[in-house]
Each structure stands twice: as C-alpha cells, then as structure tokens.
Amino acid sequence: MPVTSASAEGLCTFVDASPSPFHVCATVSAELEAHGFVRLAETQAWPAAAGRYYVVRGGSLVAWAAAAAPTGDRPPPFRVLGGHTDSPNLRVKQHPELSVAGWRALALEPYGGVLLNSWLDRDLGISGRLAVRDGAGVREHLVRIDEPVLRVPQLAIHLAEDRKTVALNPQLHVNAVYGLGETRDGGFLGHVAAAAGAEADAVLGFDLMTHDLAPSALVGVDRELVAAPRLDNQGTCYAGLAAFVAAVAEPTTATPVLALFDHEEVGSQSERGAQSDLLPAVLERIVLARGGDRAEFLATLAGSICVSGDMAHATHPNYADRHEPAHRIVAGGGPVLKVNQNLRYATDAAGAAAFALACAQADVPMQRYVHRADLPCGSTVGPMTAARTGMTTVDVGAPQLAMHSARELMAAADVPAYAEALAAFLAPA
C-alpha cells in the first residue's frame, strides 16, 4: 500500500507546525478533516451510520473509519495504531515571575525525562493553551509565540566547581531570562495572553511550555538525516497519520483506529493518557453506535490487535557499548520491533508475527531491538493499552539518536518506511 504522502520533508513540516500536544491534535485534526473525517463530541450521541470520525480530549486524539456492515453481523475487529503527542520539555510554573539580580526571569519546570543540558543557550518560544473567562463560561485558546522570548543561560565554565562540568539542579538552574529590570506590564503571562488576543486578568488557567525555535531540517552532506525537535514521538504521529489516511482508503475487514495520547512521558495517568478510559470508551461506543452490545464489544476486543508506535534507540556511534551487542539497530535500516521480557514493551510472539507480516507486505526490512539487561528500559503506551483493553499489542518504532534532547536525529529514509509498515498493519492484505 503506497503511502505517497509520507516523507522526511513532510515530517519536518508536521513537527514545525506542532510545538505542543494541543498543536499536534490541531495539525492532525486539520489533515483528517481534509480527508472527510468529522469531529464528534464525547458529550453527544454518536451516529450509527458508517463514516470517518474523530474525537479530541485535550492533547489526545482518537480517529476511526467505520465501514457499513449488514444488519446482524458481528462488528469487525479493530486494528489500532497508538502513539503519543507529548515530548519532554520545560514548562511554565503557576507563579512564574522572578526578578533576580536585575534580570526578568520565568520559573520553569522539567516535564518528563528531559535532557536538561540540551535546552541551555537556545532561543525558545512558548506554546500551549489558555483557559479564558468568556462571560459566565470558559473558552480555550491555543497559543504559540514563535519568537525568541526565552533563553536558559549556561553557567560559564570558569565558574564551575571543577572547571569541567556544570551539574544542573532542575529547581535552580532551568529558569529562563526574558528581559531586564523589574516585572512590568502584566509580566510574561500578560505577554502570552496578549498574543492570544485575551486580557491577562481573564486567564483562569494555562498549560504552557517552551519549544526550540530552530526549524527542522534535512542535514548531513547528502541530506540523509532529519534533525528536529520532538521526533519522540511526533515521528510516529506523522507516520501514523499518513498510514492511517492511506489505510482507510483501502477495503479492509477491520476497523482502523488512530489513537494518539498525551502524558506518555510522565506515566500516562491522567484523564487523557493511555491509562485513562479514552480508548476503551471510544471503542465501546463505536460498537454500541452500530447496534452492538457489551458482549459484542468484548468479543470484538478479543479479536483485535494494537501496534504501539514510539521511537526506538539507534545504536549510538559514540556509545556503542551502551547497547545490546547482539541487537544493533541501524538508522535507515527500517522499522524496529521492540521486545522486553519484563514487559516494558508489550510485544509477544503473536504481536511480533503480526508486525513482521506487515513489514513483509510493505516490502520494508524489520529490525529487532532488545535493551541491555543491565540498564533500565523505558516504556511506551503499549503495556498500558494491552492491560486496559486486553488486545494483543506489539511495540514498534523508528530508530533515532539523542532521544529526549531538545533536538533529535533520525534517518530520512526511515520516515516513509515506517509509514508503509504501519499502513500495512492497519490494512493487512
């Protein structure tokens, strides 16, 4: 199944358009609506008719394409493609204004397993959402300032204790400067509110985060590499969206589903994370809207399967000893099957077989990743999705370097290959 829309250049455009999880959902929503999808509200009854639909809950999104089915037939199984919209970064504290030694500064807090040193001495913008008073109610504003308004300055090496390294304390050393003198004119939050067209005193709540302003780019002497922020996990969001759009255009015996969750980087335990009821509730309502009952929903789950997409560790050229020696992962070598015996990944034999068949159908090579047994292994939305739904689940990804850095690196060739494999999984031959 050709996924002609997936490319390294397209990934760069997607990432640059999506500095926060809320913007990821907006970017994905726009693409879905361009392909005939209709947004549904969770508070309303859902249509029984076949169609293309999606829902958004905060920084999470679930989309599906329900085909027409003869009356009395059991609902088709689901083919779910999961991923996450959030990335490690520095986020704005609730009382952020600081005035220190003549500097106007903003108090920031690390989100997720962020590589703190990678955020120093970069031009940073701000993005996220504001909850603003609107008469007797509240409305939400997406906000994005793509100007160099913040900078977290490094300590000069001359002032370091050993003149070699600077140890970073996340409470003390990641606040950003944004001006000189005392706080004025509503402070930084006043500036953000104005950018959103809102009055500062009308802002009742906010989810604001920093983003690196350097644009995504193809780099290397042959432009074989993608250098970009948030590849983990917008690499999957982009490839998964392209795969999903391609899959729903093909006849299939399954119901393809795209599920992109917020808060994976901090454990997913929220109203919209992978540990929430979001995906199970959507899947059950799909079955119920088509005339099924709870028993049919459970039977449908039993025959369904999920691929959990998250970026994978390519073998690092400067730290090859930090990788399992029998499982080298090559950038440009194709999608990665991720296996962990302690269930940090959800892959088992059945899931591995399903993804191997998808890669064969897409005619792309597949690599197999195992983490070093003497190092702690990260996790994904896969184990949580498997536990919440009971579906067979397989963890996969595309290889990259510098995971959780402000700027990450992957092979350009892996972008279309990843999308092709995911599309074949969603609509198997």
C-alpha positions as a Markdown table, in Angstrom:
| # | Residue | x | y | z |
|---|---|---|---|---|
| 1 | Met | 0.0 | 0.0 | 0.0 |
| 2 | Pro | 1.9 | 3.1 | -1.1 |
| 3 | Val | 1.9 | 5.9 | 1.4 |
| 4 | Thr | 3.0 | 8.5 | -1.1 |
| 5 | Ser | 2.4 | 11.4 | 1.3 |
| 6 | Ala | 5.0 | 10.4 | 3.9 |
| 7 | Ser | 8.4 | 12.0 | 3.5 |
| 8 | Ala | 11.2 | 13.4 | 5.6 |
| 9 | Glu | 10.3 | 16.9 | 4.3 |
| 10 | Gly | 6.7 | 16.3 | 5.4 |
| 11 | Leu | 7.8 | 15.2 | 8.8 |
| 12 | Cys | 9.8 | 18.5 | 9.2 |
| 13 | Thr | 6.7 | 20.5 | 8.3 |
| 14 | Phe | 4.5 | 18.5 | 10.7 |
| 15 | Val | 6.9 | 18.9 | 13.6 |
| 16 | Asp | 7.4 | 22.7 | 13.0 |
| 17 | Ala | 3.6 | 23.1 | 13.0 |
| 18 | Ser | 3.1 | 21.2 | 16.3 |
| 19 | Pro | 5.1 | 22.7 | 19.2 |
| 20 | Ser | 2.8 | 21.3 | 21.9 |
| 21 | Pro | 0.4 | 18.2 | 22.3 |
| 22 | Phe | -2.5 | 20.6 | 21.7 |
| 23 | His | -1.0 | 21.7 | 18.4 |
| 24 | Val | -0.3 | 18.1 | 17.4 |
| 25 | Cys | -4.0 | 17.5 | 17.8 |
| 26 | Ala | -4.8 | 20.6 | 15.8 |
| 27 | Thr | -2.4 | 19.6 | 13.0 |
| 28 | Val | -3.8 | 16.0 | 12.9 |
| 29 | Ser | -7.4 | 17.3 | 13.0 |
| 30 | Ala | -6.9 | 19.5 | 10.0 |
| 31 | Glu | -5.4 | 16.7 | 8.0 |
| 32 | Leu | -8.2 | 14.3 | 9.0 |
| 33 | Glu | -10.9 | 16.8 | 8.1 |
| 34 | Ala | -9.2 | 17.3 | 4.7 |
| 35 | His | -9.9 | 13.6 | 4.2 |
| 36 | Gly | -13.5 | 13.7 | 5.1 |
| 37 | Phe | -13.4 | 13.0 | 8.9 |
| 38 | Val | -16.0 | 14.6 | 11.2 |
| 39 | Arg | -15.2 | 15.6 | 14.7 |
| 40 | Leu | -17.6 | 14.2 | 17.4 |
| 41 | Ala | -18.2 | 15.5 | 20.9 |
| 42 | Glu | -17.9 | 12.9 | 23.6 |
| 43 | Thr | -21.0 | 14.5 | 25.3 |
| 44 | Gln | -23.3 | 13.8 | 22.4 |
| 45 | Ala | -24.8 | 10.7 | 20.8 |
| 46 | Trp | -22.7 | 9.2 | 18.1 |
| 47 | Pro | -24.0 | 8.3 | 14.6 |
| 48 | Ala | -24.9 | 4.8 | 13.7 |
| 49 | Ala | -24.0 | 5.3 | 10.1 |
| 50 | Ala | -20.7 | 4.3 | 8.5 |
| 51 | Gly | -18.3 | 7.2 | 8.3 |
| 52 | Arg | -15.0 | 8.7 | 9.3 |
| 53 | Tyr | -14.9 | 10.3 | 12.7 |
| 54 | Tyr | -12.6 | 11.5 | 15.4 |
| 55 | Val | -12.6 | 12.9 | 19.0 |
| 56 | Val | -10.2 | 15.1 | 20.8 |
| 57 | Arg | -9.7 | 15.2 | 24.6 |
| 58 | Gly | -7.2 | 17.8 | 25.5 |
| 59 | Gly | -3.9 | 16.8 | 23.9 |
| 60 | Ser | -5.1 | 13.4 | 22.9 |
| 61 | Leu | -7.0 | 12.3 | 19.8 |
| 62 | Val | -8.7 | 9.1 | 18.6 |
| 63 | Ala | -9.9 | 8.6 | 15.0 |
| 64 | Trp | -11.6 | 5.7 | 13.2 |
| 65 | Ala | -13.3 | 4.8 | 10.0 |
| 66 | Ala | -16.4 | 2.7 | 10.4 |
| 67 | Ala | -17.5 | 0.7 | 7.3 |
| 68 | Ala | -21.1 | -0.2 | 6.6 |
| 69 | Ala | -22.0 | -3.7 | 7.8 |
| 70 | Pro | -25.1 | -5.9 | 7.1 |
| 71 | Thr | -27.6 | -6.0 | 9.9 |
| 72 | Gly | -26.9 | -8.7 | 12.4 |
| 73 | Asp | -23.2 | -9.1 | 11.6 |
| 74 | Arg | -20.7 | -9.0 | 14.4 |
| 75 | Pro | -18.8 | -5.7 | 14.4 |
| 76 | Pro | -15.4 | -6.1 | 12.7 |
| 77 | Pro | -12.2 | -6.3 | 14.8 |
| 78 | Phe | -10.2 | -3.2 | 15.5 |
| 79 | Arg | -6.7 | -2.5 | 14.1 |
| 80 | Val | -5.4 | 0.2 | 16.5 |
| 81 | Leu | -2.3 | 2.3 | 15.9 |
| 82 | Gly | -1.2 | 4.0 | 19.2 |
| 83 | Gly | 1.3 | 6.7 | 19.9 |
| 84 | His | 1.8 | 9.8 | 22.0 |
| 85 | Thr | 1.7 | 13.5 | 21.4 |
| 86 | Asp | 3.9 | 14.8 | 24.2 |
| 87 | Ser | 7.6 | 15.3 | 24.4 |
| 88 | Pro | 10.0 | 16.2 | 27.3 |
| 89 | Asn | 10.5 | 19.9 | 27.6 |
| 90 | Leu | 10.5 | 22.8 | 30.1 |
| 91 | Arg | 7.0 | 24.0 | 31.3 |
| 92 | Val | 5.9 | 27.2 | 32.9 |
| 93 | Lys | 5.1 | 27.1 | 36.7 |
| 94 | Gln | 1.9 | 28.6 | 38.1 |
| 95 | His | 3.6 | 31.6 | 39.7 |
| 96 | Pro | 6.4 | 32.0 | 37.2 |
| 97 | Glu | 7.6 | 35.6 | 37.6 |
| 98 | Leu | 11.1 | 36.1 | 39.0 |
| 99 | Ser | 13.3 | 39.1 | 39.4 |
| 100 | Val | 16.9 | 38.1 | 40.1 |
| 101 | Ala | 20.0 | 40.4 | 40.0 |
| 102 | Gly | 18.4 | 42.7 | 37.5 |
| 103 | Trp | 17.1 | 40.0 | 35.2 |
| 104 | Arg | 13.4 | 39.4 | 34.5 |
| 105 | Ala | 13.1 | 35.6 | 34.6 |
| 106 | Leu | 10.5 | 32.9 | 34.2 |
| 107 | Ala | 10.3 | 29.9 | 36.5 |
| 108 | Leu | 10.3 | 26.6 | 34.5 |
| 109 | Glu | 9.8 | 23.0 | 35.5 |
| 110 | Pro | 11.1 | 20.0 | 33.6 |
| 111 | Tyr | 8.4 | 17.7 | 32.1 |
| 112 | Gly | 9.3 | 14.1 | 31.6 |
| 113 | Gly | 12.9 | 12.7 | 31.3 |
| 114 | Val | 14.2 | 15.8 | 29.6 |
| 115 | Leu | 18.0 | 16.1 | 28.8 |
| 116 | Leu | 18.4 | 19.4 | 30.6 |
| 117 | Asn | 21.7 | 20.4 | 29.1 |
| 118 | Ser | 20.2 | 20.3 | 25.6 |
| 119 | Trp | 17.9 | 23.2 | 26.5 |
| 120 | Leu | 20.6 | 25.6 | 27.5 |
| 121 | Asp | 21.5 | 28.6 | 25.4 |
| 122 | Arg | 18.8 | 28.1 | 22.9 |
| 123 | Asp | 16.3 | 30.6 | 21.5 |
| 124 | Leu | 12.9 | 29.4 | 22.9 |
| 125 | Gly | 9.4 | 30.2 | 22.0 |
| 126 | Ile | 6.3 | 29.4 | 24.1 |
| 127 | Ser | 3.2 | 27.3 | 23.2 |
| 128 | Gly | 0.2 | 25.6 | 24.7 |
| 129 | Arg | -3.3 | 26.6 | 25.7 |
| 130 | Leu | -5.1 | 29.2 | 27.9 |
| 131 | Ala | -8.4 | 28.8 | 29.6 |
| 132 | Val | -10.0 | 32.2 | 29.4 |
| 133 | Arg | -13.1 | 33.6 | 31.1 |
| 134 | Asp | -15.9 | 34.1 | 28.5 |
| 135 | Gly | -18.9 | 35.7 | 30.1 |
| 136 | Ala | -20.2 | 33.1 | 32.5 |
| 137 | Gly | -18.2 | 30.4 | 30.9 |
| 138 | Val | -14.7 | 29.5 | 29.8 |
| 139 | Arg | -13.2 | 29.1 | 26.3 |
| 140 | Glu | -9.9 | 27.6 | 25.3 |
| 141 | His | -7.2 | 29.4 | 23.3 |
| 142 | Leu | -4.3 | 27.8 | 21.6 |
| 143 | Val | -1.3 | 30.0 | 21.9 |
| 144 | Arg | 2.0 | 29.9 | 20.1 |
| 145 | Ile | 4.8 | 32.5 | 20.1 |
| 146 | Asp | 7.5 | 31.7 | 17.6 |
| 147 | Glu | 9.8 | 34.5 | 18.7 |
| 148 | Pro | 13.0 | 34.2 | 20.8 |
| 149 | Val | 11.3 | 35.4 | 24.0 |
| 150 | Leu | 13.1 | 33.0 | 26.4 |
| 151 | Arg | 16.6 | 31.7 | 27.0 |
| 152 | Val | 18.0 | 29.4 | 29.7 |
| 153 | Pro | 21.7 | 30.6 | 30.1 |
| 154 | Gln | 24.5 | 28.2 | 30.8 |
| 155 | Leu | 27.0 | 28.9 | 33.6 |
| 156 | Ala | 30.4 | 29.9 | 32.4 |
| 157 | Ile | 32.9 | 27.1 | 32.7 |
| 158 | His | 35.2 | 29.4 | 34.7 |
| 159 | Leu | 32.5 | 29.4 | 37.5 |
| 160 | Ala | 32.0 | 25.7 | 37.6 |
| 161 | Glu | 33.3 | 23.9 | 40.7 |
| 162 | Asp | 35.7 | 21.7 | 38.8 |
| 163 | Arg | 36.0 | 23.9 | 35.7 |
| 164 | Lys | 35.0 | 20.9 | 33.6 |
| 165 | Thr | 31.3 | 20.2 | 34.1 |
| 166 | Val | 28.2 | 22.0 | 35.4 |
| 167 | Ala | 25.7 | 19.9 | 37.4 |
| 168 | Leu | 22.2 | 21.1 | 36.7 |
| 169 | Asn | 19.6 | 21.3 | 39.5 |
| 170 | Pro | 16.1 | 21.2 | 38.0 |
| 171 | Gln | 14.8 | 23.5 | 40.6 |
| 172 | Leu | 17.5 | 26.1 | 40.4 |
| 173 | His | 19.2 | 26.1 | 37.0 |
| 174 | Val | 16.5 | 25.9 | 34.3 |
| 175 | Asn | 14.7 | 29.2 | 34.8 |
| 176 | Ala | 14.7 | 31.3 | 31.6 |
| 177 | Val | 15.5 | 35.0 | 31.3 |
| 178 | Tyr | 13.2 | 37.2 | 29.2 |
| 179 | Gly | 14.3 | 40.8 | 29.9 |
| 180 | Leu | 15.9 | 43.3 | 32.3 |
| 181 | Gly | 14.7 | 45.1 | 35.3 |
| 182 | Glu | 11.5 | 44.5 | 37.3 |
| 183 | Thr | 8.4 | 42.7 | 36.2 |
| 184 | Arg | 6.0 | 45.1 | 34.4 |
| 185 | Asp | 3.0 | 45.3 | 32.1 |
| 186 | Gly | 1.4 | 42.1 | 33.4 |
| 187 | Gly | 4.6 | 40.2 | 33.2 |
| 188 | Phe | 5.3 | 37.3 | 30.9 |
| 189 | Leu | 1.9 | 35.8 | 31.2 |
| 190 | Gly | 0.4 | 39.1 | 30.2 |
| 191 | His | 2.6 | 39.0 | 27.0 |
| 192 | Val | 1.3 | 35.5 | 26.3 |
| 193 | Ala | -2.3 | 36.5 | 26.9 |
| 194 | Ala | -2.0 | 39.4 | 24.5 |
| 195 | Ala | -0.6 | 37.1 | 21.8 |
| 196 | Ala | -3.7 | 35.0 | 22.2 |
| 197 | Gly | -6.0 | 38.1 | 22.0 |
| 198 | Ala | -7.1 | 37.8 | 25.6 |
| 199 | Glu | -6.9 | 40.0 | 28.6 |
| 200 | Ala | -4.4 | 38.9 | 31.2 |
| 201 | Asp | -6.9 | 39.1 | 34.1 |
| 202 | Ala | -9.3 | 36.8 | 32.1 |
| 203 | Val | -6.8 | 33.9 | 32.1 |
| 204 | Leu | -8.1 | 31.4 | 34.6 |
| 205 | Gly | -5.7 | 28.5 | 33.8 |
| 206 | Phe | -2.9 | 27.6 | 31.4 |
| 207 | Asp | -0.8 | 24.8 | 30.1 |
| 208 | Leu | 2.3 | 26.5 | 28.7 |
| 209 | Met | 5.6 | 25.0 | 27.5 |
| 210 | Thr | 8.8 | 26.0 | 25.8 |
| 211 | His | 9.9 | 24.9 | 22.3 |
| 212 | Asp | 13.1 | 25.3 | 20.4 |
| 213 | Leu | 12.8 | 27.8 | 17.5 |
| 214 | Ala | 15.4 | 26.3 | 15.2 |
| 215 | Pro | 13.4 | 24.8 | 12.3 |
| 216 | Ser | 13.5 | 21.1 | 11.5 |
| 217 | Ala | 15.9 | 20.3 | 8.7 |
| 218 | Leu | 17.5 | 17.7 | 6.5 |
| 219 | Val | 21.2 | 17.6 | 7.4 |
| 220 | Gly | 24.4 | 15.8 | 6.5 |
| 221 | Val | 26.5 | 16.0 | 3.4 |
| 222 | Asp | 23.9 | 14.1 | 1.4 |
| 223 | Arg | 20.8 | 15.4 | 3.4 |
| 224 | Glu | 20.2 | 11.8 | 4.6 |
| 225 | Leu | 19.3 | 12.8 | 8.2 |
| 226 | Val | 16.4 | 14.6 | 9.9 |
| 227 | Ala | 17.4 | 17.0 | 12.7 |
| 228 | Ala | 14.3 | 18.1 | 14.6 |
| 229 | Pro | 12.7 | 18.6 | 18.0 |
| 230 | Arg | 10.1 | 16.2 | 19.3 |
| 231 | Leu | 10.8 | 13.3 | 17.0 |
| 232 | Asp | 10.0 | 11.3 | 20.0 |
| 233 | Asn | 7.1 | 10.9 | 19.4 |
| 234 | Gln | 6.0 | 13.1 | 16.6 |
| 235 | Gly | 7.9 | 10.8 | 14.2 |
| 236 | Thr | 5.2 | 8.3 | 15.0 |
| 237 | Cys | 2.3 | 10.8 | 15.0 |
| 238 | Tyr | 3.3 | 11.9 | 11.5 |
| 239 | Ala | 4.0 | 8.4 | 10.0 |
| 240 | Gly | 0.9 | 7.1 | 11.8 |
| 241 | Leu | -1.3 | 9.8 | 10.4 |
| 242 | Ala | 0.0 | 9.1 | 6.9 |
| 243 | Ala | -0.5 | 5.4 | 7.4 |
| 244 | Phe | -4.0 | 5.8 | 8.8 |
| 245 | Val | -5.2 | 8.0 | 6.0 |
| 246 | Ala | -3.8 | 5.5 | 3.4 |
| 247 | Ala | -5.4 | 2.6 | 5.3 |
| 248 | Val | -8.9 | 4.0 | 5.5 |
| 249 | Ala | -8.9 | 4.5 | 1.7 |
| 250 | Glu | -8.4 | 0.7 | 1.2 |
| 251 | Pro | -11.1 | -2.0 | 1.6 |
| 252 | Thr | -10.5 | -3.8 | 4.9 |
| 253 | Thr | -12.1 | -6.4 | 7.1 |
| 254 | Ala | -11.1 | -4.4 | 10.2 |
| 255 | Thr | -11.9 | -1.0 | 11.7 |
| 256 | Pro | -8.7 | 1.1 | 11.5 |
| 257 | Val | -8.2 | 3.3 | 14.6 |
| 258 | Leu | -5.6 | 6.0 | 15.3 |
| 259 | Ala | -5.0 | 6.7 | 19.0 |
| 260 | Leu | -2.6 | 9.5 | 20.0 |
| 261 | Phe | -2.2 | 10.0 | 23.7 |
| 262 | Asp | -0.9 | 12.9 | 25.8 |
| 263 | His | 1.2 | 12.4 | 29.0 |
| 264 | Glu | 3.1 | 9.3 | 28.0 |
| 265 | Glu | 6.4 | 10.9 | 29.1 |
| 266 | Val | 5.1 | 11.2 | 32.7 |
| 267 | Gly | 3.3 | 7.9 | 33.1 |
| 268 | Ser | 0.0 | 8.4 | 31.2 |
| 269 | Gln | -2.0 | 8.5 | 34.4 |
| 270 | Ser | -4.4 | 11.3 | 33.5 |
| 271 | Glu | -7.9 | 11.7 | 32.1 |
| 272 | Arg | -6.5 | 11.6 | 28.5 |
| 273 | Gly | -3.4 | 9.4 | 29.0 |
| 274 | Ala | -3.1 | 5.8 | 27.8 |
| 275 | Gln | -4.1 | 4.6 | 31.3 |
| 276 | Ser | -7.4 | 6.5 | 31.1 |
| 277 | Asp | -10.7 | 5.3 | 29.7 |
| 278 | Leu | -10.3 | 7.3 | 26.5 |
| 279 | Leu | -9.5 | 4.4 | 24.1 |
| 280 | Pro | -11.7 | 1.7 | 25.7 |
| 281 | Ala | -14.7 | 4.2 | 25.9 |
| 282 | Val | -14.3 | 5.2 | 22.2 |
| 283 | Leu | -14.0 | 1.6 | 21.0 |
| 284 | Glu | -17.1 | 0.5 | 23.0 |
| 285 | Arg | -19.1 | 3.5 | 21.7 |
| 286 | Ile | -18.2 | 2.5 | 18.2 |
| 287 | Val | -19.7 | -0.9 | 18.7 |
| 288 | Leu | -22.7 | 0.4 | 20.6 |
| 289 | Ala | -23.4 | 3.0 | 17.9 |
| 290 | Arg | -23.6 | 0.2 | 15.3 |
| 291 | Gly | -26.2 | -1.7 | 17.3 |
| 292 | Gly | -23.9 | -4.0 | 19.2 |
| 293 | Asp | -24.0 | -4.6 | 23.0 |
| 294 | Arg | -21.4 | -5.0 | 25.7 |
| 295 | Ala | -20.9 | -8.7 | 24.9 |
| 296 | Glu | -20.2 | -7.9 | 21.3 |
| 297 | Phe | -17.8 | -5.2 | 22.3 |
| 298 | Leu | -15.8 | -7.6 | 24.5 |
| 299 | Ala | -15.8 | -10.2 | 21.7 |
| 300 | Thr | -14.6 | -7.6 | 19.2 |
| 301 | Leu | -11.7 | -6.6 | 21.5 |
| 302 | Ala | -10.7 | -10.3 | 21.8 |
| 303 | Gly | -10.2 | -10.4 | 18.1 |
| 304 | Ser | -8.5 | -7.0 | 17.8 |
| 305 | Ile | -4.8 | -6.0 | 17.8 |
| 306 | Cys | -2.8 | -2.8 | 18.5 |
| 307 | Val | 0.5 | -1.6 | 17.4 |
| 308 | Ser | 2.1 | 0.8 | 19.8 |
| 309 | Gly | 4.4 | 3.2 | 17.9 |
| 310 | Asp | 7.2 | 5.0 | 19.7 |
| 311 | Met | 10.6 | 6.0 | 18.6 |
| 312 | Ala | 13.5 | 3.5 | 19.1 |
| 313 | His | 17.1 | 3.8 | 20.0 |
| 314 | Ala | 19.5 | 3.5 | 17.1 |
| 315 | Thr | 22.9 | 2.3 | 18.1 |
| 316 | His | 25.0 | 5.3 | 19.0 |
| 317 | Pro | 28.3 | 5.7 | 17.2 |
| 318 | Asn | 30.0 | 7.2 | 20.2 |
| 319 | Tyr | 28.4 | 4.9 | 22.8 |
| 320 | Ala | 28.0 | 1.6 | 21.1 |
| 321 | Asp | 28.8 | -0.1 | 24.4 |
| 322 | Arg | 25.5 | 1.2 | 25.9 |
| 323 | His | 23.5 | -1.1 | 23.5 |
| 324 | Glu | 22.8 | -4.8 | 23.5 |
| 325 | Pro | 25.7 | -6.2 | 21.3 |
| 326 | Ala | 23.6 | -8.8 | 19.5 |
| 327 | His | 20.8 | -6.3 | 18.6 |
| 328 | Arg | 22.4 | -3.4 | 16.8 |
| 329 | Ile | 19.9 | -1.0 | 15.3 |
| 330 | Val | 20.9 | 0.8 | 12.2 |
| 331 | Ala | 19.5 | 4.2 | 11.2 |
| 332 | Gly | 18.0 | 3.8 | 7.7 |
| 333 | Gly | 17.6 | 0.1 | 8.4 |
| 334 | Gly | 13.8 | 0.1 | 8.6 |
| 335 | Pro | 11.2 | -0.1 | 11.4 |
| 336 | Val | 12.1 | -1.6 | 14.8 |
| 337 | Leu | 10.3 | -4.3 | 16.7 |
| 338 | Lys | 10.8 | -3.7 | 20.4 |
| 339 | Val | 10.9 | -6.6 | 22.9 |
| 340 | Asn | 11.4 | -6.6 | 26.6 |
| 341 | Gln | 11.0 | -9.7 | 28.8 |
| 342 | Asn | 10.0 | -7.6 | 31.8 |
| 343 | Leu | 7.1 | -6.1 | 29.8 |
| 344 | Arg | 8.4 | -2.5 | 29.5 |
| 345 | Tyr | 7.2 | -3.2 | 25.9 |
| 346 | Ala | 4.0 | -5.2 | 25.2 |
| 347 | Thr | 5.4 | -7.3 | 22.4 |
| 348 | Asp | 4.8 | -11.1 | 22.5 |
| 349 | Ala | 5.1 | -13.8 | 19.8 |
| 350 | Ala | 1.7 | -13.1 | 18.3 |
| 351 | Gly | 2.2 | -9.4 | 18.1 |
| 352 | Ala | 5.7 | -9.8 | 16.7 |
| 353 | Ala | 4.4 | -12.1 | 14.0 |
| 354 | Ala | 1.7 | -9.5 | 13.0 |
| 355 | Phe | 4.2 | -6.7 | 12.6 |
| 356 | Ala | 6.7 | -8.9 | 10.8 |
| 357 | Leu | 3.9 | -9.8 | 8.3 |
| 358 | Ala | 3.1 | -6.1 | 7.9 |
| 359 | Cys | 6.7 | -5.2 | 7.1 |
| 360 | Ala | 6.9 | -8.1 | 4.6 |
| 361 | Gln | 3.7 | -6.8 | 3.0 |
| 362 | Ala | 5.1 | -3.3 | 2.8 |
| 363 | Asp | 8.4 | -4.7 | 1.5 |
| 364 | Val | 10.5 | -2.9 | 4.1 |
| 365 | Pro | 13.1 | -4.5 | 6.4 |
| 366 | Met | 12.4 | -5.0 | 10.1 |
| 367 | Gln | 14.9 | -4.7 | 12.9 |
| 368 | Arg | 14.6 | -6.3 | 16.4 |
| 369 | Tyr | 15.5 | -4.3 | 19.5 |
| 370 | Val | 16.4 | -5.6 | 22.9 |
| 371 | His | 17.6 | -3.3 | 25.7 |
| 372 | Arg | 20.8 | -4.1 | 27.6 |
| 373 | Ala | 19.8 | -6.3 | 30.6 |
| 374 | Asp | 21.9 | -4.2 | 33.0 |
| 375 | Leu | 20.3 | -0.9 | 32.1 |
| 376 | Pro | 16.7 | 0.3 | 33.0 |
| 377 | Cys | 14.4 | 0.2 | 30.0 |
| 378 | Gly | 12.0 | 2.9 | 29.0 |
| 379 | Ser | 8.3 | 2.1 | 28.3 |
| 380 | Thr | 5.5 | 3.1 | 26.0 |
| 381 | Val | 1.7 | 3.3 | 25.7 |
| 382 | Gly | 1.8 | -0.4 | 24.7 |
| 383 | Pro | 1.7 | -2.2 | 28.0 |
| 384 | Met | -1.0 | 0.2 | 29.3 |
| 385 | Thr | -3.1 | -0.2 | 26.2 |
| 386 | Ala | -2.8 | -4.0 | 26.4 |
| 387 | Ala | -3.8 | -4.0 | 30.1 |
| 388 | Arg | -6.8 | -1.6 | 29.6 |
| 389 | Thr | -8.2 | -3.4 | 26.5 |
| 390 | Gly | -6.9 | -7.0 | 26.6 |
| 391 | Met | -5.9 | -6.6 | 22.9 |
| 392 | Thr | -2.8 | -8.3 | 21.6 |
| 393 | Thr | -0.3 | -5.4 | 21.4 |
| 394 | Val | 3.1 | -5.0 | 19.8 |
| 395 | Asp | 5.6 | -2.3 | 20.4 |
| 396 | Val | 7.5 | -0.8 | 17.4 |
| 397 | Gly | 9.3 | 2.3 | 16.3 |
| 398 | Ala | 11.7 | 4.1 | 14.0 |
| 399 | Pro | 15.4 | 4.4 | 15.1 |
| 400 | Gln | 16.8 | 7.7 | 16.3 |
| 401 | Leu | 19.6 | 9.3 | 18.3 |
| 402 | Ala | 19.5 | 11.9 | 21.1 |
| 403 | Met | 16.1 | 10.8 | 22.4 |
| 404 | His | 14.7 | 13.3 | 24.9 |
| 405 | Ser | 17.0 | 16.1 | 23.7 |
| 406 | Ala | 15.7 | 19.5 | 22.6 |
| 407 | Arg | 16.8 | 18.4 | 19.2 |
| 408 | Glu | 16.9 | 14.8 | 17.9 |
| 409 | Leu | 18.2 | 12.9 | 14.9 |
| 410 | Met | 16.9 | 10.1 | 12.6 |
| 411 | Ala | 17.4 | 8.8 | 9.0 |
| 412 | Ala | 15.3 | 10.4 | 6.4 |
| 413 | Ala | 14.7 | 7.0 | 4.7 |
| 414 | Asp | 13.1 | 5.6 | 7.8 |
| 415 | Val | 10.2 | 8.1 | 7.6 |
| 416 | Pro | 8.4 | 6.5 | 4.5 |
| 417 | Ala | 9.5 | 3.0 | 5.5 |
| 418 | Tyr | 7.9 | 3.4 | 9.0 |
| 419 | Ala | 4.6 | 4.8 | 7.4 |
| 420 | Glu | 4.5 | 2.0 | 4.9 |
| 421 | Ala | 4.8 | -0.7 | 7.6 |
| 422 | Leu | 2.2 | 1.0 | 9.8 |
| 423 | Ala | -0.2 | 1.2 | 6.9 |
| 424 | Ala | 0.2 | -2.5 | 6.1 |
| 425 | Phe | -0.5 | -3.3 | 9.7 |
| 426 | Leu | -3.7 | -1.2 | 9.7 |
| 427 | Ala | -5.0 | -2.7 | 6.5 |
| 428 | Pro | -3.4 | -6.2 | 6.1 |
| 429 | Ala | -3.7 | -7.8 | 2.7 |
